[in-house]
Amino acid sequence: MGELTDYRKSLAEAIDARKMWLEKSELVQLKEACRSFQSAFSSLYALYLKKGLINEDPYKHEVELGEIEIPSTESFSAAEKTEEISIRLSQYDTQLDYLVNFYQFSVDFLGSDQIQRILSLIKYIDWRHLSMDAASINTRAVTELTNQIRMGSDSFSSTIIINTTISLSKSTGSIIGYLKVISDFNREAYKLALRDGVTAALPEDETPSIAKIKKQFAASMPGKPFYTELVEELIQEDYSIDGPDLRKAVLKALQVPDSKSKAAKPVVSFKSILIDGILGMSSIAPTLNAIGVKFDENEEMLKNRTVGLWGKIKRLLEMLIHKEQESTVYELEYTDSIRGVPDKEKVNFTDLRSDMDKKAKTLASLSARGPKLQTMPEEQLASFLETSVREMQSLHKTLSALDEYFKAEISRDTKNKARGIKPELATMKNTFIRANQKRHEYSAQKEEEEQFKRLGISPVS
C-alpha cells in the first residue's frame, strides 16, 4: 500500500498549495463579487422605496445578526403583497450587508453549511431570469416592481433598473462559480482528513466497508459530520481498479493555475446569439401592423354602434376642419399573473395605436441594422434585447385584453362581429419567446465562460 502513502503525501501538498491560492485569489474575488452584488441590490432597493412601490421597514436597524438567515419564501395573498415584500426585501438588504461587512471569507470558515447559506441568499431572487412565470413568488414580485419602473416614463430610473439587474445577474454567476471552487476543495480536504484519521488506522490488506469506516470515524473524528457520498468516493479512489486514474484526476484538479505562464486567450464573443434574438424580433412588425388594421375596424364598429347621427356628423366636420378628436379610453380586464385574480386597467386606445405604429417601424428597421448591431457592446445588446422582450410581453397582455373587450362589446347589440387577433397573438408570443431563449442562451454561455476563467481553463479548444 505504499502507493496510497505516497498519494496521501502528494494530496496533502496539493491541498496546502490550493488552500493558499484560494485565500490569496479566489476568496478575495468572492468577497468583491458579493460586494458588487450587495451594492447593486442596495441601489435597486432604494429606488423601490423612492418610487413608493414598497414601504420602509421601521425595525430594519434593530436586527442583530450572528449568522446568515434567509428571508421567507412562503406564499402571500394579494392583500399582504406590499407589506410582505417590503419586509422581505428589507431583510434581504440587511442580510447582504451582513454578508459583505461581517462574514468571514476564509477557507477554514466556509464549510458546507456556510457555502449553502451564501448560495441560498444569492439565489433568493433569481436575478438571471426575472420573469412573471418564475416559480419563486419573491422573484415574481420583484419582477413586477422592476417592470413598473422600466415601463414608466422616468428614463433615468429605467436605466438604473437595466444596469443594476445586469450587474446582479453577472455577480450571481460569479459568486456561484467561486463557491463551487471552494466546495470542491472542501470535498478533497475532507477525504484527506478521512485518510489520515480513519482509513490509515484500518488494515491495509482489505477494502474497508462503509460500516467499518463509519465505526472508526466515530472513534477518530467524534463530532464531525459523516458524508457517505465522499466516503464512497474515497473507497473508489483508494481501493478500486480505477483508483490510479481517479487519484491522478484529483491531483490534476487541485493544481494551482499558473497565471504567469498563461498565454493570452482569444476573446470569445457571443454577440451573434444576441443579434439573432434582436433580428428575430423584427418579424413582429408585420404582425403589429395586421393587429392595428383589425383594431381600427373594431373601433369603428364600436363608434358607429354608440354614436348617433349627429355624433357621426360632428366627427365628419372635425375631420374636415382637421380638429383633433378626443382620445378613446377603454377599461380592460385581465388576470393578474401574480395574484391569479381579475384586474382592471384603463388603456388610451389612441395612444396605444400610435405606439404600436412606432414599435412596428422600429422593429422593421432592425433587419437593416445588422452591421450597426455588430459594433455595439455585448452588454448594450443584451439590455436592448431584454427590454424589447419585456415590452412585447407587456404589449401582448394589453392586446389580448383589448381583443376580448372588442369581442364582448361589439357582439352586444350589433350584427357585426369583431375581428379577432388570436393567430397574430400566437405569432407574436412565439417570436418573443424565441428571442428570450436567445437571451437565456447568451447568459448561460457567459456564465460558463466566467467559470472557465476562474478555474484557469480556456473555453476555447
Secondary structure, 3 states (H helix, E strand, C coil): CHHHHHHHHHHHHHHHHHHHHHHHHHHHHHHHHHHHHHHHHHHHHHHHHHCCCCCCCCCHHHCCCCCCCCCCCCCCCCCCHHHHHHHHHHHHHHHHHHHHHHCCCCCCCCCHHHHHHHHHHHCCCCHHHCCCCCCCHHHHHHHHHHHHHHCCCCHHHHHHHHHHHHHHHHHHHHHHHHHHHHHHHHHHHHHHHHHHHCHHHCCCCCCCCHHHHHHHHHHHCCCCCCCHHHHHHHHHHHHCCCHHHHHHHHHHHHCCCCCCCCCCCCCCCCHHHHHHHHHHHCCHHHHHHHHHHHHHHHHHHHHHHHCCHHHHHHHHHHHHCCCCCCCCEEEEEEECCCCCCEEEEEEEHHHHHHHHHHHHHHHHHHCCCHHHHHCCCHHHHHHHHHHHHHHHHHHHHHHHHHHHHHHHHHCCCCCCCCCCCHHHHHHHHHHHHHHHHHHHHHHHHHHHHHHHHHCCCCCCC
